[in-house]
Amino acid sequence: MTYTIGVDFGTESGRALLVDTRDGREVATAVHAYKSGVIDETLPTSGKKLLPDWALQDPLDYLDVINTTIPAVLKDSGVNPAEVVGVAIDFTACTMLPVKADGTPLRALPEWQNHPHAWVKLWKHHASQPQADQINETARKMGESWLNRYGGKISSEWFFSKALQIIQEAPEVYHAADRLIEAADWVIWQLTGVETRNTCTAGYKAMVQDGEFPRKEYFAALHPEFADVVDSKMSRTFAELGTKAGGLTAQFAASTGLPAGIAVAVANVDAHVTAPAVKATAPGVMVMIMGTSTCHIMSGEAQQVVDGMCGVVQGGIIPGLYGYEAGQSGVGDIFAWFVDNAVPPEYHEAAKNAGLNLHEYLEREAAKQKVGEHGLIALDWWNGNRSTLVDVDLTGLLVGATLATRAPEIYRALIEATAYGTREIIEAFEARGVEVKELIAAGGLPEKNALLRQIYADVTGRTFKLAGSAQAPALGSAMHAAVAAGVYPNIQAAAEKMGKLKDEIVSPIPENQAIYNQLYADYKTLYDYFGRGTNDVMKRLKAIKRAAVAG
C-alpha cells in the first residue's frame, strides 16, 4: 500500500491532502492559514503603506504550510510515513519573487525586508498594468508572433509584467536578485535543493513558446538592462509536468516526518493540476476551477488563436495535448467583497437567527427570486477582466438599482455576472473553432452554492458535471506525485484510477435559459461599451484615484 501527499497553495492558505494511490481515497487533510495573508495595505515589517492594486505575500508563510500541514495529515491518518512515496504541490500563478543564488528570498534579508518589491508579488498584484501595456505595445510594434498565443495581450498578472515593474521602479532590488522565480518553483527548490522551472508556469505566465523565451532584442526594447533578464535571472531548462524534480531533503524530512529522498514532483498551477483530478484528460473538456477567481482550462489536439485567452501551451496541462487557459480575475472575491462591505446589519442578524453564515443566508433569499425579477445587470470586473479583454483597469458596474433594491438581489446579480463572464469565454473559444464539448465545475464555490450551480447551467445553456473531491487541486497534486514516484506511468493512467466526479449532473431549466439569453445580450452590450474603448470612464476614474493616493 502506498500513499502520496498533495499540497495546494491558495490565496489565503495552504492545504495538504494524504491520498491512497490505489483509488484516490482521501485519507486526511489539514489547512494552514498564511500568517501574513494577502498583503495589500501595509508591509508587515515596517507598516509602509502600499499603493492601490498591490498584492504581496510572505514566502516564509509557504514553508510554514509544509511544516505544519504534512505532520498533521500523517498524525491524523495514522499512516506509516514509510508508505508515503511522493509529494507534489500546486500554486496560484503568476506568483513570483526575487531570491539570491541559494534560494534565499530577498524579503528574508534584513537589508531588504522593508522594501515592497523584495516580497512575493501575488497573482492578483495588478500594479504592473503599465508594464503589461508596454509589453503588449512593444510586442505589436516588433511583430512578435508569440503574442497571438496569449490572445493578443499579456496580463499584468503574468511574470514579465511584474519583473519589468521591479527593474523600472526598484532597480536596486532587481540587481540584488540572482533569480526571479515562480513561488511554485521556489517551494520545490526548498524541498529538494534543486532549482527547476515547470513547463506550465513557464508557458502560460513567462511567455515561453516552443521551448523558447522571446528574443533578447525584445527584452532590450522594454528596458536596456532587461536584455539579459533570462540569462542572468532565470533558466532555459524546463521540467515536464509529472516528472521528478528531486528527492526530499534531510531538512524537510526531519521537519515533516516523511522519509528523506522520496520523490518530489515538478511544480504545477492550482487550476491546471485540477484537470486530471476530475478525469479531464481528453480534448474539449473545459474545467471551471471556481474560487476567489475562476480559471477555465481545456486541452485540444490542435493549436488555435482565441481572443483574450491566457495562453495555449503544448503539454501545459496534459502531456501531448495543447492546453488552453482563460479566466476571470474575480468571482468568489466579488461575493466576499459584497458580503464584507455592503450588506446591512439586519441581514447579519437574520442570518445568525437562521443558523446560517451570511453567504448561505443571501443565497437562500436570492434563490426565492424569479429570473430577471431584480431588474439588475452587473459586470464582473470588480478585480479587473482577465478574459477576454485582459485589462485590470476595468472595474465593477451595477445597472438597474433603485431605492427598492435589496442585498439578496444584488448578491444574485453578482453571481449572474460571473456566469455571463464564463459564457463570454466559452463563446470566444467556439468562435475560433475550439469546441467545448463538456463542462466540469470544481472548487469551493460550486461545492457549496446550489444557486450558483443552477445559474451557471441556465446562463451557459449547458449541463455540467461536478468534481468528486472538495480538494481537487490537492488531489491533482497527489496524482502527479504518484506519477513522479513511478506508481503510474503517466497522468492519464493516474486520472483513470484516482480521479473523481460526482454522479450529479446540473442541467439548465429551459424557461430560465430563455430569459438569461435576453439578459446576456444586454450584458454583452455593456461589456463591449465599457470594455472595448467606446467609453473609458473606468480607466479615467482609476487614473484619478491613483493620482489622489500618490499625492
N, C-alpha and C positions, 0 to 999 in steps of 0.2 A: 504494500500500500504506500502510495506517495502523495505528497501534497505540495502545493505552491502557494505563494503569497503575492497578491497584487496590491499595490499602494496607489491610491487615487488622490492626487494633489489638486484640490479645488480652489475656489477663490477665497473662501473663508477658513477652510480646514483641510486636513488630510485624513484619509480613511484606509485602513488595512483590512484585507479580506483573505482569510485562510480557506483554501479550496481543495477538495478531493479531485485529483486529476482524472480519476476513472469516469466521472459523470458530471463534474461541475458542482457537486453538492457544496453548499456554502456552510462551512463548519463554525466559523467565528469571525466577528468583525469588531473593530474598535476605531473610534474617531478622536482626533486631537485638534482643537481649535488653535489657529495661529495666535500666539501671544500678542503680536502687533496688528493682526488682522490686515485690513486694507488701509494703507497709509495714504490718505488723500486730503488731509487738512494740515497737520503739523508733523514735523520729523520727531520721532520719539526721543532721540538723543539730545536734541538741542531746543526743541519747541519751535524751530524755524517754520514759519507759515509757508505752505505750498501754494502755488498759483492754481487757477482753475484748470481742470482737465488732467491734473496729475494723479497718478495712482501707483504707489510703490508697495513693496513688501520687504521683509527682512529674511534673507536666505537662511539665517540661523534657525528660523522657525521651521524650515523644512527638515532639518536634521532632528529637531525635537519630535517631529511626526514619526520618523523612523524609529527613534529610540524609545518612544512611548507606545505606539500602537502595535508594533511587532511583538514585543514581550507580552503585551496584553492579550493578543489573539492566541499566542502559544499557551499562556496560562489558562485562559478561558476554555480552550478547546481540549486541553489535556493531551494534545498530540505530542508524540516524541519528536523533539526538534530534529533528530537524525533522519526522520521520514520526510522532512521538507527539502526538496531538491532544487528549488529555484525561487527567485524573487524578480519582480518586474514592477515598473512604475509607469504611470501616465500623468500628464501635466496640462495645465492651461497653456495656451500659446497664442501669440508670442509673448513669453515672459522671460526677460533676459537680464543679464547683469555683467558688470566688468569685474575681472578677477586677475590675480597675479599668476605667474607661471606655474606655481604649485597648486593652484586652485583656490587659494585664499581670497575670499571676496574683499574688495576694497572697503566695503562697509565695515568689515571686522577690524580694520586697521585704525588706530587712534587718530592718525592724521587725516583720515578721510571720512570718519563716521558721521560728521556733521554736514557733509556735502550731499545734497539730494541726488545728484547724478551718480553717486557711488553706490546707491542702493539698487535693488531689483526694480525694473520697470515692469509692472504687471500688464497682463494682456490688455486691460482696459485703460491703460495710460494713453490719453488722447492728446496730450500737449504737443506731440510731434506731428500734428496735422500740417503745419507749414513745410516741414521737411518732406512729408509724403507728397505734398503738392509739387515740390521741387523735383523729387524723384520721378514723378509721373511726367511733368512738363519736359524735363531733360531727356527722358527716355523717348518721348514722342519726337522731339526735335532731332535726336540722333538716330531715329529709326530702329530702336532696339526691339527685335522681334519677340523677345521673351515676354514683353508686356502684355501681349494678347493672351498669353496663357494664364493671366491673372484678371481676365475680364476687362482689360484695358486700364486698370488702376491698381496701384499698390496702396494698401491701407496704412493709416497712422499706427495701427496696432502691430504692424509687422516689424521685422528685425532691423532692417536698414534705416527705416524712418527714425527709430529710437537711437540707433548708433549715430546717425547723422546729427541728431539733436545734441548728443553728448559732445561731439567734436566742435559743433558750432557754438554751443553755449558754455561748455566747460572743457576746453582743450586740455587743461591740466589733468583732468580725470581721464580723458581719452588716452593721453600719453602715459599715464601711470599704469594703465591696464595692459597686461600682457596678452589677455584673452578677453574677447566679448563672446558670451556663450548663452545658449538657452538654459533656463533653470532646470529643465528636464535632463539635459545632458550633464549639467553641473552635479546634480544629485547622483547620477550614475558614476561620475568621476569620483565622487566622495566614497561611494560604496565599493568601488573596485580598484581605485588608484589608477584607472586607465581613462584617458580622455577620448570620448567618441562623439561623433555628430550623427544623429539619426536621420535617415532619408526623409522622414515625414516632415519634421520642422524645417529641415534644410530646403525641401522643395516648396512647401506652402508658405513659409514665413521668411526665408532668406534668398528667394529668387534663384534657386538652383534648378536648372532645367537640363536634362540630358547629361547629368553629372558635372555641370559647369556653372560657376557663378558668372554674372555679367562681366564684360571686358574691363580691364584695368583703366582704359581710357574713359569709360563711362563713369567710374567712381571718381576719377580725377576731375571730371567736369562738374561733379557735385561739390567738391572741395579739394583744393590742391593736395592737402595732407591726407585725404581719404583714398588716394590712388592705390595704396598698398594695404588697405584695410583687411583684405582676405589673407594676403601673405603674412602680414605681421600680427593679426589679431584672431585669426580663425584657423580652419583646417580644410583641406581639399579632399580629405578622405571621408567617405560616408558609409555608415553601417546599416545594413538592411534590417528591416523590422523582423523580429522573431529570432534574430541571431544572438549569440552570447557576447556581451560586452567584456566580460571578465568574471573572475571569481570574487566572492565576498571577502573583504579584507579581515584580518585578525581583529582589528579595532572594532569593526561593526559586528563581527561575530560575538565579541565579548559584550557589547552594549545591547545587542538584540536577543542573544541566546541561540542564534542559528549557527549551524556548522560553518567554519571557515572554508572558503573555496567553492561553495555551492554556486550554481550558475546565476548570474545577474544579467537579465536581458537588456538589449538596447532599448533606450527610452522611446516613448510614444506620446501622442497627444490624446487628451481625455476623450474627445469626440471620436477620433479615428479608431482608437482601440475598442470602442463600443461595438463596431460593426460585427466582428466575429462573435462577440458575446450574445448577439441577437440573431446569429446564423446568417447575417447579410454578407455573404462572400461571393454572391453571383452578380453579374451586371444588372443594372436597372433597379436595384432595391435601395430606396432612399431612406436613410435613418435620420430621424429628427431627435437630436440629443438636447433635451429641454431642461434648462436650469436657470441660472441667473441670466444667461444668454441662450440662444439656440444655435447649434451648428447642424447644418444639413450636409450629409456626406453620402456618396454613392460611387460605385465602381462601374466602369464601362470598358468595352473591348476596343474602342477607338478614341482618339483624341479629338476634341472639338472645342471651339471657342464659344463660351457662353457669357453673355453680357453680365458684368458685375460679379462673376464668380470669384471666390477667394483663390482659386487655383485648380489646375489639373496637373497631377504628378504621376508618372509611371511608377507603380509599386508603392504609392503613397499611403494606401490603405491595405490592399491585398496584393501580394507579390504576383506579377504577371498581368495585372489589370491597371488601367488608368483610373486613378482615384480623383473624384471631383469633390470640391468643398464650396459651400456657400454658408450664409448665416445671418443672424440678427444680433446686433450688439446688446440689446436689452430685451428681456422677456420677464423672467422672474424678478429681475431688478426693478422693472417698471411697477409690477404689482406691489413689491415691497416698499417702493418709494411712496405709492399712494397710501398704503396702509399706515406707514410711519409718519406721514406728513399731512394728510388731507382728510382723515376720517373723523367726524365729530365725536365728542365724548359719549353721547347716548348709544352709539353703536358699540363702543368698547364695553359699556355696561350691559347691553343686551347680549353680547357675545359671552360675557362672563356668566350671566344668568342662565344662558343656554348650555353652558359647559363646553363651549367651543372657543378655539382661538379666532382672532379677527378675520383671518383669511377664510376659514371654514364658514364663519357666520355670513360674510359677504357673498361667498359662493352660494350658500343656501338661499339667501334672499334674491340674488341675481338670477338664480335658476327658476324663480317664480315668474319671471318676465317672459312675455312672448317676444319672438324675434322682431326687432325693429320698434318695440314698444317705447324704449327710452328716447328715441329720436336723436341719437348721437352717432358720430363717427370720429374716431381718433386715428392719428398717425403714430406708429410705433417707434418714434425716433427719440425717445427720452434720453437714450445713450448713443445717439447718432445712428447712421444707417451703414451696415456692413455690406449687405447685398440687397438690391442690385446697384445702388447708387455709390457706394463706397465713399461716404462722406460723414465724418464725425461732427462737422459743424452744423448738421441738420438737427433740429430739436423737436420736442413733442408738440402735438396740436390736438385740441378737442373742439369739435364743431357741433352746435346744436344745443348747448346747455342753456337752461332757463332757470328762473327762480324756483321752479318746481323740481329741478334735477336733484337726485339724492345719491348718496355714496354707493349703494349697490348697483345703481345704473351706470355710474362711471366705471366701477370695477368691471362690470360686464363689457362695457365698450372698450376697455383696455385689453381684455382677453381677446375680443373680436379683432382688434387692431393687429395684434401679434399673429392671429390666424390669417388675416389678409396679407401680412408680410410674407408668411410662408407660401401662400398661394402665388404671390408675385414671383417668388423664387422658382417654384415648380414650373410656372408658365414660361419663365425665362429659359430653363433647360429644354423644355419641349419645343420652344420656338426655334431652337438651334439643332433639333433632331436628336437630342439626348433624351430618350424615353424614360419616364419614371413609371416603372411597371408596378411597383409595390411600395407602400409606406409602412414604416415601423416607428413607433414613438418610444423613446427611452428617457430616463431621468426622473428627477423628483417631481416635476410638475404633473405629467400625465399619470404618474403613480398615485398622486394624492387628490387630484382635482377632476371629478367626473364631468363637471360642467365644461371645463376646458377641453376635455377629450371630445365631447359631443360637438362643441362649437367648431373645433378643427375639422371634424368629419363633414359638418354641414357647409362650412366655408369652402373647403377644398373640393367637396363633392366626391370624396374618396373614402373607401373603407381603409382601415389600417389596423395593424396588429400592435401589441404591446410587449415590451421587454419582459422576460420572465424573471428578471432579477432587479431589485431595487438598487443594486450596486453594480450596474452593468459595466461602467468603466473599470472598476477594480476587478471584476470578473474577467474582463477582456485582458487586463494586465496579467492576471494569474494564468490565463491561457497562453499568452506569449512567453511567460516564464516556463511553462510546460514544454513549449517548442524549443526554447533555448537550452533546456535541461535534457533534451533528447527523448522526452516521453512521447511526443508526436513528431512526425516528420515535417509537418508544415501547419500553418494556422488554419487551413481549411479542414484538415483532419481533426484538429483540436476543437474547432467550432462544431463539428458533427457530434462529438461526444459531450462537450462541456457547455455549448451554447444553449440558451433558453428563450422560449417565447411562451406567453400566456395563451390559453385556449380562447380567451375573449377576443372578439373582433368588434371594433367600433365602426358603425355604419351611418351614413348620412340619412337624415329624415327629409324626404323629398320636399315637403311644404316649407321647411326651414331653408333648405338649399335654394329654393326659388327666390325667397326674399333676400337671402345673403348675396345672390347674384346681382340684385339691384344695388344693394349697399356697397358691394365690392366695386361696381362701376364708378360710384362716387368716390370711393377710396382712391381708385386709380386716377381720377381727375385731380384730387388733392395731391396725390403722390407726384404726379408729373408737374403740376403747377409750382409746388414749393421745392421739389427735389431736382428739377432739371433746368434750373436757371431762369424760369419765367419770372419768379418773384423771390429775390434773395433776402427777404426780411429776416429770416432766421440767422443768416450769416452776419447781417448788419448788427443785429442785436447782440450776437456773441462778440463781435469786434468792440462794440461799445462797452460791454461787460468787462472784457479783458483790459481795456484802457482804464476803466474806472478802478479796477482792482490793482493794477500795476502802478497807478499813480496818483 
